[in-house]
Amino acid sequence: MVQIVVCVGSSCHLKGARLVVDSFKNMIAEYGLEDCTELQLMGSFCQEHCTKGVVVKVNDQLFLEVTPEGAGEIFQKHVIPYLTCKVGRSKYASNYHP
């Protein structure tokens, strides 16, 4: 199971948490993982690093000052390699054949 937890508390919200959440949602759709039961995208309130928001936690690894662009990199490096469910239609997937 891979859990992506994005802080949506007031400080992170003001720093663009919604855009980071949208970036993760777009990556999930792009990789065809909408039905993957081993992937959870969740919001949370304060993760104790308000001055370094937007804060994202992937399992036990914390990422600070995450941007929408940075969310894509996090997804590719710290989420995709740990999923055993089949990656869908993405051109980035190893099973992609146009």
C-alpha positions in Angstrom: 0.0 0.0 0.0 1.3 3.4 -0.9 -0.3 6.4 0.9 0.1 9.9 -0.4 -0.9 12.4 2.3 -1.1 16.1 1.3 -1.4 18.7 4.0 -4.4 20.9 3.4 -4.2 22.9 6.6 -4.5 26.7 6.3 -0.8 27.4 5.7 -0.3 24.7 3.1 -3.6 25.7 1.5 -2.4 29.2 1.1 0.8 27.8 -0.5 -1.0 25.8 -3.1 -2.0 22.5 -1.6 -5.0 22.3 -3.9 -2.8 22.5 -7.0 -0.5 19.7 -5.5 -3.6 17.5 -4.9 -4.7 18.2 -8.5 -1.3 17.2 -9.8 -1.4 13.9 -7.9 -4.9 13.3 -9.2 -3.7 14.0 -12.8 -0.8 11.6 -12.4 -3.1 8.9 -11.1 -5.3 9.3 -14.1 -2.4 9.6 -16.5 -1.0 6.3 -15.2 -4.4 4.6 -15.3 -4.4 3.9 -11.6 -7.9 5.1 -10.7 -8.9 1.6 -9.7 -5.6 0.6 -8.0 -6.5 -0.5 -4.5 -2.9 -0.2 -3.2 -2.8 3.5 -3.7 -4.4 6.1 -1.5 -4.4 9.9 -2.0 -5.5 11.6 1.2 -5.6 15.0 2.7 -4.7 15.9 6.3 -4.4 18.9 8.5 -1.2 20.1 10.0 1.9 17.9 9.7 4.0 20.2 11.9 6.0 21.9 9.2 3.8 24.9 8.4 6.7 27.1 7.3 7.9 24.5 4.8 4.5 23.8 3.1 3.1 22.4 1.0 3.9 19.2 3.0 3.5 15.8 1.4 4.0 12.4 3.1 4.5 9.3 1.0 4.3 6.4 3.4 6.9 7.4 6.0 8.9 9.8 3.8 8.2 13.5 4.2 8.6 16.1 1.4 8.6 19.8 2.1 7.9 22.8 -0.1 6.2 20.6 -2.7 5.0 22.3 -5.9 2.7 20.8 -8.5 5.7 20.1 -10.7 7.5 18.5 -7.7 4.5 16.3 -7.1 5.0 14.7 -10.5 8.6 13.9 -9.7 7.6 12.5 -6.3 4.9 10.3 -8.0 7.3 8.9 -10.5 10.2 8.2 -8.1 8.5 7.4 -4.8 5.0 6.0 -5.8 5.1 4.1 -9.1 8.1 1.9 -8.3 6.3 0.6 -5.1 3.0 -0.4 -6.7 2.4 -3.9 -7.8 -0.9 -3.2 -9.5 -0.7 -2.9 -13.2 0.0 0.6 -14.5 -2.5 1.4 -17.2 -2.4 3.5 -20.3 0.4 5.9 -19.6 3.1 6.4 -22.1 5.5 6.3 -19.1 4.5 2.8 -18.2 6.8 0.0 -19.2 3.8 -1.9 -20.7 2.7 1.0 -22.9 2.3 0.2 -26.6 0.7 2.8 -28.8 
